[in-house]
Amino acid sequence: MATSTGKLGSTIDPIEIVFAGDGEPHTPESTVERLNKLLAEGKLQPDKYSLGGTV
């Protein structure tokens, strides 16, 4: 049976099902790197959720 290495360096069985999170797992460092890139590109906008209105 073939296996591959995931982003976090763990071995993943190709038929393994993992019920955790949405999408590919990311390290804290990769998340911060992505957020910094979005910030530098001006693609982050202030959150308006706490201002009220329909959710």
C-alpha positions in Angstrom: 0.0 0.0 0.0 1.4 3.4 -1.0 1.6 6.3 1.4 2.5 10.0 1.1 3.7 12.7 3.4 1.4 15.5 4.3 2.2 19.2 4.9 2.8 18.5 8.5 5.3 15.8 7.8 3.1 12.9 8.9 2.5 9.8 6.8 -0.9 9.7 5.3 -2.6 6.5 4.2 -4.3 7.2 0.8 -7.6 5.6 2.0 -7.5 7.2 5.5 -10.4 9.4 6.4 -9.7 12.2 8.9 -12.7 14.1 10.3 -10.9 17.2 11.6 -11.0 20.8 10.3 -11.8 22.1 6.8 -9.3 21.3 4.0 -5.6 20.7 4.3 -4.0 21.0 7.7 -1.7 24.1 8.2 0.9 24.8 10.7 0.6 28.0 12.8 3.6 29.4 10.9 2.0 28.8 7.5 -1.2 30.5 8.7 0.7 33.6 10.0 2.7 33.7 6.7 -0.6 33.6 4.7 -2.2 36.3 6.8 0.9 38.5 6.5 0.8 38.1 2.7 -2.8 39.1 2.5 -2.2 42.1 4.8 0.8 43.3 2.7 -1.4 42.9 -0.5 -4.2 45.0 1.1 -6.6 42.1 0.9 -7.8 42.1 4.5 -10.8 44.1 5.5 -12.0 45.0 9.0 -14.6 42.6 10.4 -18.1 44.1 10.6 -19.7 41.2 12.5 -19.8 42.9 15.9 -21.6 46.0 14.4 -25.0 44.2 14.5 -27.5 43.2 11.9 -28.6 39.9 10.5 -26.3 37.0 10.8 
